[in-house]
Amino acid sequence: MKKREFQQLKSKPKAELLSQLTALREKSWGLKKDLVAGKVKNVREIRVTKKDTAKILTILNNQHEPR
């Protein structure tokens, strides 16, 4: 994920971020399962997926409403 893409994520609504987070988690789970089965050729994709998930979680945690 490039810096420009990260800036675009910040402007997205919370519902869209949550749906994207769910999709990334499912992809990560599938990649891990395929890795065990020996089907994954690009192991780096697992790391990239985890980092993208962390970035979305960071955005969601920083968007909390002030008290």
C-alpha positions in Angstrom: 0.0 0.0 0.0 1.5 3.3 -1.1 1.4 6.5 0.9 -1.3 7.9 -1.5 -3.5 4.9 -1.0 -3.1 5.2 2.8 -4.3 8.9 2.5 -7.3 7.7 0.5 -8.2 5.1 3.2 -8.3 7.9 5.8 -11.1 9.6 3.9 -13.3 6.5 3.5 -16.3 5.9 5.7 -16.1 3.5 8.7 -18.4 0.9 7.1 -16.3 0.6 4.0 -13.1 0.3 6.1 -14.8 -2.5 8.1 -15.8 -4.4 5.0 -12.3 -4.0 3.6 -10.9 -5.3 6.9 -13.1 -8.3 6.8 -12.0 -9.1 3.2 -8.3 -8.8 4.1 -8.7 -11.0 7.1 -10.4 -13.7 5.0 -7.6 -13.4 2.4 -5.0 -13.7 5.1 -6.6 -16.8 6.5 -6.8 -18.3 3.1 -3.2 -17.6 2.3 -2.1 -19.2 5.6 -4.1 -22.3 4.8 -2.7 -22.4 1.3 0.8 -22.0 2.6 0.5 -25.1 4.8 -0.9 -27.0 1.8 2.1 -25.8 -0.3 0.0 -23.9 -2.8 1.4 -20.4 -2.2 4.1 -19.3 -4.5 4.4 -15.6 -3.3 5.0 -15.8 0.4 5.5 -12.0 0.6 1.8 -11.6 -0.1 1.0 -12.8 3.4 3.2 -10.1 4.9 1.7 -7.4 2.7 -1.9 -8.5 3.7 -1.0 -8.4 7.4 0.5 -4.9 7.0 -2.6 -3.6 5.1 -4.8 -5.0 7.9 -2.7 -3.2 10.5 -3.0 0.1 8.6 -6.8 -0.2 8.5 -7.0 -1.0 12.2 -4.8 2.0 12.9 -7.1 4.3 11.0 -10.2 2.8 12.7 -8.6 3.2 16.2 -7.7 6.9 15.5 -11.2 7.7 14.2 -12.8 7.3 17.6 -15.0 10.1 18.7 -13.7 12.6 21.3 -15.3 12.4 24.8 
